[in-house]
Amino acid sequence: MVSREGWGSSPVKCPPITAVKVNESLLAPLNLEIDPNNQAIRILEKEEIKTLNNRFASFIDKVRFLEQQNKMLETKWSLLQEQTSHRSSIDIMFETYIANLHRQLDGLGNEKVRLESGLQDMTSLVEDFKSNKVELECKLDSLTDEINFLWQIYEAELRELQTQIKDTSVVVEMDNSRNLDMDTIVAEVCAQYDMIANRKRAEAESWYKQKTLNFLYEEMQLTVSKHGDDLKNTKMELVKGQHPNHEAQLKEAEERGELAVKVAKLHLQELEAALLRAKHDMAHQVREYQSLMNIKLALDIEIATYRKLLEGDESRLYGSFRTLSIIKPHSLNYDLESSHLTSVSSQSSGKDVQKTGLKQKAVTAKDVSSSSSTAIITKNSKTTIITNETGKKLVATEGSVQVMDKSADKQEEDVFE
């Protein structure tokens, strides 16, 4: 209770409440001309303000969350920057492998350049060998034609001589001191043709070896180019690919390498087989060439023999003539000392019978008789028999010569290969 005098004074009694009178005119509504919709607008504004406040609060929360995320990312970034100095062993391994591939690729490039230069040299050598081969083939053809021509001439002369001496035998005794050293002639001719055969054999072997080396070089060049392309592709795949694909690519590269090794081994086996076939072909050709050389050697020996037999002095032959008698068919006189073969007709007309084309092996006179002796030659289709007056007999066939002595029962044989 508040007193009229102030606070802290003694209480006093209040007078009774007077009646309140209200002016009814004041209770009448005032005409303020205010829009009644303002209240609704204010309510809407309040609601919008509340909504905006809520959105602002959520935005502030989102900003705080993003700041926290930013701090967390900054922390991670700092940690990652600290860890960049520690490189993983996988990266080091792949970089080492790529460096090895780079070195191999550089080595293959250098090898390719070297092989290309070698290929040019080999190509020039191949051209030279081809020209030499063509020249040798031409020489071989000319020699074969010459041998065939001489063989035809010998056969024609043999037929002509056989028609002239058919059913005629003469004995001529002469004294001639000329000596025909057929051993020296045969040795010289054999040495000459052995040298020719060895040279041709060496040329053929070198040609086949060069051909095989060229084939091997082409195969290796193709393999190197193929492997170089594979290495380039592998390098690009390793550089562009990611780490999970590297192991599969490496495995595939290893499989390709093993497959390439197998293919190279197969090529090597094929090349060895081709080399073996080439060696067999070369041996066959060498045998054929040796047979041709043997035929030519025999023909040259016969030519030399018949030339020596026909180079005798006719005056000396007719001066030493003492006895002429008919022995029996199919025989001729043969002077063993001078190795001259001569025939005289039964009418003593003085005609010389040319003894060129008879196929018999050369035999020296010292194997049958001494100087100034008489011998009889008996010849059929395949065998020639020469007998002197002492009984010593010489038998000449197509492949061998035998010297037989009746008195001592001795036999000597000289086989011409």
C-alpha positions as CSV (number, residue, x, y, z in Angstrom):
1,M,0.0,0.0,0.0
2,V,1.4,3.3,-1.0
3,S,0.8,6.3,1.1
4,R,0.4,9.8,-0.1
5,E,3.4,11.1,1.9
6,G,5.8,8.7,0.2
7,W,7.7,5.6,0.9
8,G,8.4,4.5,4.4
9,S,5.7,6.5,6.2
10,S,3.1,5.1,8.4
11,P,0.1,3.6,6.7
12,V,-3.1,5.5,6.3
13,K,-6.5,4.5,5.3
14,C,-7.6,5.2,1.7
15,P,-10.9,6.8,1.0
16,P,-13.5,4.7,-0.8
17,I,-13.5,4.3,-4.6
18,T,-15.6,6.7,-6.4
19,A,-17.9,5.6,-9.1
20,V,-16.4,5.7,-12.6
21,K,-18.3,7.4,-15.3
22,V,-17.7,6.5,-18.9
23,N,-18.3,8.8,-21.8
24,E,-20.1,6.7,-24.3
25,S,-19.1,9.0,-27.1
26,L,-15.6,7.8,-26.6
27,L,-16.6,4.2,-27.1
28,A,-17.7,4.9,-30.7
29,P,-15.3,3.7,-33.3
30,L,-12.9,6.2,-34.8
31,N,-12.9,6.7,-38.4
32,L,-9.1,6.5,-39.1
33,E,-9.4,5.5,-42.7
34,I,-7.1,2.5,-42.2
35,D,-7.2,-0.6,-44.6
36,P,-8.4,-3.7,-42.8
37,N,-6.1,-5.9,-45.0
38,N,-3.0,-4.4,-43.4
39,Q,-3.2,-6.9,-40.6
40,A,-3.2,-9.8,-43.0
41,I,-0.3,-8.2,-44.9
42,R,1.6,-7.8,-41.7
43,I,0.9,-11.4,-40.8
44,L,2.3,-12.5,-44.2
45,E,5.3,-10.4,-43.7
46,K,6.0,-11.9,-40.4
47,E,5.7,-15.4,-41.9
48,E,8.1,-14.4,-44.7
49,I,10.5,-13.0,-42.1
50,K,10.3,-16.3,-40.2
51,T,11.0,-18.2,-43.4
52,L,13.9,-16.0,-44.3
53,N,15.3,-16.3,-40.8
54,N,15.0,-20.1,-41.1
55,R,16.7,-20.1,-44.5
56,F,19.4,-17.8,-43.2
57,A,20.0,-20.1,-40.3
58,S,20.3,-23.1,-42.6
59,F,22.6,-21.2,-44.9
60,I,24.8,-20.3,-41.9
61,D,24.8,-24.0,-40.9
62,K,25.8,-25.0,-44.5
63,V,28.6,-22.4,-44.5
64,R,29.9,-23.8,-41.2
65,F,29.8,-27.3,-42.7
66,L,31.6,-26.2,-45.8
67,E,34.2,-24.5,-43.8
68,Q,34.8,-27.7,-41.8
69,Q,35.0,-29.6,-45.1
70,N,37.4,-27.1,-46.5
71,K,39.6,-27.4,-43.4
72,M,39.5,-31.1,-43.7
73,L,40.5,-31.0,-47.4
74,E,43.3,-28.6,-46.6
75,T,44.6,-31.0,-44.0
76,K,44.4,-33.9,-46.5
77,W,46.1,-31.7,-49.2
78,S,49.0,-30.9,-46.8
79,L,49.3,-34.6,-45.9
80,L,49.4,-35.5,-49.6
81,Q,52.0,-32.9,-50.3
82,E,54.1,-34.3,-47.6
83,Q,53.7,-37.8,-49.0
84,T,54.6,-36.9,-52.6
85,S,58.3,-37.2,-51.8
86,H,57.8,-40.9,-51.0
87,R,57.3,-42.6,-54.3
88,S,55.9,-46.1,-54.5
89,S,58.0,-49.1,-55.5
90,I,55.5,-49.9,-58.3
91,D,56.1,-46.6,-60.0
92,I,59.9,-47.1,-59.8
93,M,59.5,-50.7,-61.2
94,F,57.5,-49.5,-64.2
95,E,59.8,-46.6,-64.9
96,T,62.7,-49.0,-64.8
97,Y,61.0,-51.4,-67.2
98,I,60.1,-48.5,-69.5
99,A,63.7,-47.3,-69.4
100,N,64.9,-50.8,-70.3
101,L,62.4,-50.8,-73.2
102,H,63.8,-47.5,-74.3
103,R,67.3,-48.9,-74.3
104,Q,66.2,-52.0,-76.2
105,L,64.4,-49.9,-78.7
106,D,67.5,-47.7,-79.2
107,G,69.6,-50.8,-79.6
108,L,67.2,-52.3,-82.1
109,G,67.3,-49.0,-84.1
110,N,71.1,-49.1,-84.2
111,E,71.0,-52.8,-85.2
112,K,68.5,-52.0,-87.9
113,V,70.8,-49.3,-89.3
114,R,73.7,-51.7,-89.2
115,L,71.7,-54.5,-90.8
116,E,70.5,-52.2,-93.5
117,S,74.0,-51.3,-94.4
118,G,74.9,-54.9,-94.3
119,L,71.9,-55.7,-96.5
120,Q,73.2,-53.3,-99.2
121,D,76.6,-55.0,-99.1
122,M,74.9,-58.4,-99.3
123,T,72.7,-57.3,-102.2
124,S,75.8,-56.2,-104.2
125,L,77.5,-59.6,-103.3
126,V,74.4,-61.5,-104.4
127,E,74.4,-59.6,-107.7
128,D,78.0,-60.5,-108.2
129,F,77.4,-64.1,-107.4
130,K,74.4,-64.2,-109.8
131,S,76.6,-62.8,-112.6
132,N,79.3,-65.3,-111.8
133,K,76.7,-68.1,-111.7
134,V,75.4,-67.1,-115.1
135,E,78.9,-67.0,-116.5
136,L,79.8,-70.4,-115.0
137,E,76.6,-71.9,-116.4
138,C,77.5,-70.5,-119.9
139,K,81.0,-72.0,-119.6
140,L,79.5,-75.3,-118.5
141,D,77.1,-75.3,-121.4
142,S,79.9,-74.5,-123.8
143,L,82.1,-77.3,-122.3
144,T,79.2,-79.8,-122.5
145,D,78.6,-78.9,-126.1
146,E,82.3,-79.2,-126.9
147,I,82.4,-82.6,-125.2
148,N,79.3,-83.8,-127.1
149,F,80.8,-82.5,-130.4
150,L,84.2,-84.2,-129.7
151,W,82.4,-87.4,-128.7
152,Q,80.5,-87.4,-132.0
153,I,83.7,-86.8,-133.9
154,Y,85.4,-89.7,-132.1
155,E,82.6,-92.0,-132.8
156,A,82.5,-91.1,-136.4
157,E,86.3,-91.6,-136.7
158,L,86.0,-94.9,-134.9
159,R,83.3,-96.1,-137.3
160,E,85.4,-95.0,-140.3
161,L,88.5,-96.7,-138.9
162,Q,86.7,-99.9,-138.1
163,T,85.4,-100.0,-141.7
164,Q,89.0,-99.5,-143.0
165,I,90.7,-102.1,-140.8
166,K,87.9,-104.7,-140.9
167,D,89.2,-108.3,-141.5
168,T,92.8,-107.0,-141.9
169,S,95.8,-107.8,-139.7
170,V,99.4,-106.7,-140.3
171,V,102.7,-107.2,-138.5
172,V,105.4,-104.5,-138.7
173,E,108.8,-104.8,-137.1
174,M,110.5,-101.5,-136.5
175,D,113.3,-100.0,-134.4
176,N,112.3,-96.7,-133.0
177,S,114.0,-95.2,-130.0
178,R,111.2,-92.7,-129.2
179,N,109.6,-93.1,-125.8
180,L,106.1,-91.8,-124.8
181,D,105.9,-91.0,-121.1
182,M,102.1,-91.4,-120.6
183,D,102.4,-91.4,-116.8
184,T,103.6,-87.8,-116.8
185,I,100.9,-86.8,-119.3
186,V,98.2,-88.5,-117.3
187,A,99.4,-87.0,-114.0
188,E,99.5,-83.5,-115.5
189,V,96.0,-83.8,-117.0
190,C,94.7,-85.3,-113.7
191,A,96.3,-82.5,-111.7
192,Q,94.8,-79.8,-114.0
193,Y,91.3,-81.2,-113.9
194,D,91.5,-81.8,-110.1
195,M,92.4,-78.2,-109.7
196,I,89.5,-77.1,-111.9
197,A,87.1,-79.4,-110.0
198,N,88.2,-78.2,-106.6
199,R,87.8,-74.6,-107.7
200,K,84.3,-75.2,-109.1
201,R,83.4,-77.1,-106.0
202,A,84.6,-74.3,-103.8
203,E,82.7,-71.7,-105.9
204,A,79.5,-73.8,-105.7
205,E,79.8,-74.2,-101.9
206,S,80.4,-70.5,-101.4
207,W,77.4,-69.7,-103.6
208,Y,75.1,-72.0,-101.6
209,K,76.4,-70.7,-98.3
210,Q,75.9,-67.1,-99.5
211,K,72.3,-68.0,-100.6
212,T,71.6,-69.6,-97.2
213,L,73.0,-66.6,-95.3
214,N,70.9,-64.2,-97.4
215,F,67.8,-66.2,-96.6
216,L,68.7,-66.2,-92.9
217,Y,69.4,-62.5,-93.0
218,E,66.0,-61.7,-94.6
219,E,64.2,-63.9,-92.0
220,M,66.1,-62.2,-89.1
221,Q,65.4,-58.8,-90.5
222,L,61.6,-59.5,-90.7
223,T,61.7,-60.9,-87.1
224,V,63.6,-57.8,-85.9
225,S,61.2,-55.4,-87.6
226,K,58.2,-57.3,-86.2
227,H,59.7,-57.3,-82.7
228,G,60.5,-53.6,-83.0
229,D,56.8,-52.8,-83.9
230,D,55.7,-55.0,-81.0
231,L,58.0,-53.1,-78.6
232,K,56.7,-49.7,-79.9
233,N,53.1,-50.8,-79.4
234,T,53.9,-52.1,-75.9
235,K,55.6,-48.9,-75.0
236,M,52.7,-46.8,-76.1
237,E,50.3,-49.0,-74.2
238,L,52.4,-48.9,-71.1
239,V,52.7,-45.1,-71.3
240,K,49.0,-44.5,-72.0
241,G,47.5,-47.2,-69.8
242,Q,46.9,-47.1,-66.1
243,H,48.5,-49.2,-63.4
244,P,45.8,-51.9,-63.1
245,N,46.3,-52.7,-66.8
246,H,50.1,-52.9,-66.7
247,E,50.3,-56.5,-65.4
248,A,47.9,-57.8,-68.0
249,Q,49.9,-56.0,-70.7
250,L,53.2,-57.4,-69.4
251,K,51.8,-60.9,-69.4
252,E,50.6,-60.5,-72.9
253,A,53.9,-59.1,-74.0
254,E,55.7,-62.1,-72.4
255,E,53.3,-64.5,-74.2
256,R,54.0,-62.7,-77.5
257,G,57.7,-62.9,-76.8
258,E,57.5,-66.7,-76.1
259,L,55.4,-67.1,-79.3
260,A,58.0,-65.1,-81.2
261,V,60.7,-67.4,-79.8
262,K,58.8,-70.5,-80.8
263,V,58.2,-69.1,-84.3
264,A,61.9,-68.2,-84.6
265,K,62.8,-71.7,-83.6
266,L,60.4,-73.1,-86.2
267,H,62.0,-70.8,-88.8
268,L,65.4,-71.9,-87.7
269,Q,64.4,-75.6,-88.1
270,E,63.0,-74.8,-91.5
271,L,66.2,-73.0,-92.4
272,E,68.3,-75.9,-91.2
273,A,66.2,-78.3,-93.3
274,A,66.6,-76.0,-96.3
275,L,70.4,-75.8,-95.7
276,L,70.5,-79.6,-95.6
277,R,68.5,-79.9,-98.8
278,A,70.9,-77.3,-100.4
279,K,73.9,-79.3,-99.3
280,H,72.4,-82.5,-100.8
281,D,71.7,-80.6,-104.0
282,M,75.2,-79.2,-104.0
283,A,76.7,-82.7,-103.5
284,H,74.5,-84.1,-106.4
285,Q,75.7,-81.3,-108.6
286,V,79.3,-81.8,-107.6
287,R,79.0,-85.5,-108.4
288,E,77.5,-84.7,-111.8
289,Y,80.2,-82.2,-112.4
290,Q,82.9,-84.7,-111.3
291,S,81.4,-87.3,-113.7
292,L,81.6,-84.8,-116.5
293,M,85.2,-83.9,-115.6
294,N,86.1,-87.6,-115.6
295,I,84.6,-88.0,-119.1
296,K,86.4,-85.0,-120.3
297,L,89.6,-86.2,-118.6
298,A,89.3,-89.6,-120.4
299,L,88.7,-87.9,-123.7
300,D,91.7,-85.6,-123.3
301,I,93.9,-88.6,-122.4
302,E,92.7,-90.3,-125.5
303,I,93.3,-87.2,-127.6
304,A,96.8,-86.9,-126.2
305,T,97.5,-90.6,-126.8
306,Y,96.2,-90.6,-130.4
307,R,98.1,-87.4,-131.1
308,K,101.3,-88.9,-129.9
309,L,100.6,-92.1,-131.8
310,L,100.0,-90.2,-135.1
311,E,103.0,-87.9,-134.8
312,G,105.5,-90.5,-135.9
313,D,107.9,-90.0,-138.7
314,E,106.6,-91.9,-141.8
315,S,110.1,-92.1,-143.3
316,R,111.5,-93.8,-140.2
317,L,108.4,-96.1,-140.1
318,Y,108.9,-97.2,-143.7
319,G,112.7,-97.4,-143.3
320,S,112.4,-99.8,-140.4
321,F,109.8,-102.0,-142.1
322,R,111.2,-105.5,-142.6
323,T,108.4,-108.0,-142.4
324,L,104.8,-108.0,-143.6
325,S,102.5,-110.9,-143.1
326,I,98.9,-111.6,-142.5
327,I,98.3,-113.1,-139.1
328,K,94.5,-113.4,-138.6
329,P,91.4,-111.1,-138.7
330,H,90.9,-108.3,-136.2
331,S,94.6,-107.7,-135.3
332,L,97.0,-104.8,-135.9
333,N,100.7,-104.1,-135.4
334,Y,101.7,-102.1,-132.4
335,D,105.2,-100.8,-131.8
336,L,105.6,-100.9,-128.0
337,E,108.8,-98.9,-127.8
338,S,107.5,-95.8,-129.6
339,S,103.9,-96.4,-128.8
340,H,103.1,-95.8,-132.5
341,L,100.1,-97.6,-134.0
342,T,100.4,-98.1,-137.8
343,S,98.7,-100.3,-140.3
344,V,99.6,-101.2,-143.9
345,S,97.2,-102.7,-146.4
346,S,97.8,-106.2,-147.8
347,Q,98.7,-104.8,-151.2
348,S,101.5,-102.6,-149.7
349,S,100.0,-99.5,-151.2
350,G,101.6,-97.3,-148.5
351,K,98.4,-95.9,-147.2
352,D,98.3,-94.9,-143.5
353,V,95.3,-96.0,-141.5
354,Q,94.4,-93.3,-139.1
355,K,94.0,-94.6,-135.6
356,T,92.0,-91.8,-134.1
357,G,88.9,-92.7,-132.0
358,L,89.9,-96.1,-130.6
359,K,88.7,-96.3,-127.0
360,Q,91.7,-97.8,-125.1
361,K,93.7,-96.7,-122.0
362,A,97.2,-95.4,-122.4
363,V,100.0,-97.8,-121.4
364,T,103.7,-97.2,-121.5
365,A,105.9,-99.4,-123.6
366,K,108.2,-100.4,-120.7
367,D,105.4,-102.5,-119.1
368,V,105.4,-105.0,-122.0
369,S,108.7,-105.3,-123.9
370,S,112.2,-103.8,-124.4
371,S,113.3,-101.7,-127.4
372,S,113.1,-103.1,-130.9
373,S,110.3,-105.6,-130.4
374,T,107.3,-106.8,-132.3
375,A,103.8,-106.9,-130.9
376,I,100.4,-108.0,-132.1
377,I,97.2,-106.1,-131.2
378,T,93.9,-108.1,-131.1
379,K,90.8,-106.0,-130.6
380,N,87.2,-106.8,-130.3
381,S,84.2,-104.6,-129.2
382,K,85.3,-104.1,-125.6
383,T,88.8,-105.6,-125.1
384,T,92.2,-104.9,-126.7
385,I,95.0,-107.5,-126.3
386,I,98.6,-106.6,-127.1
387,T,101.1,-109.5,-127.3
388,N,104.9,-109.2,-127.9
389,E,107.2,-111.9,-129.2
390,T,108.4,-112.9,-125.7
391,G,104.9,-113.9,-124.7
392,K,104.1,-111.0,-122.5
393,K,100.5,-109.9,-122.9
394,L,98.8,-106.6,-122.2
395,V,95.0,-106.6,-121.9
396,A,93.1,-103.2,-122.1
397,T,89.4,-103.0,-121.4
398,E,87.1,-100.0,-120.9
399,G,88.0,-99.6,-117.2
400,S,91.4,-101.3,-116.6
401,V,94.7,-102.4,-118.1
402,Q,96.3,-105.8,-117.3
403,V,99.9,-106.8,-118.0
404,M,100.3,-110.6,-118.1
405,D,103.6,-112.6,-118.4
406,K,103.2,-116.2,-119.3
407,S,106.7,-117.3,-118.3
408,A,106.6,-116.0,-114.7
409,D,102.8,-116.3,-114.2
410,K,102.6,-112.7,-113.1
411,Q,99.8,-110.3,-113.6
412,E,99.7,-106.5,-113.1
413,E,96.6,-104.3,-113.3
414,D,96.3,-100.6,-113.6
415,V,92.7,-99.4,-113.1
416,F,91.8,-96.0,-114.4
417,E,89.1,-94.3,-112.3
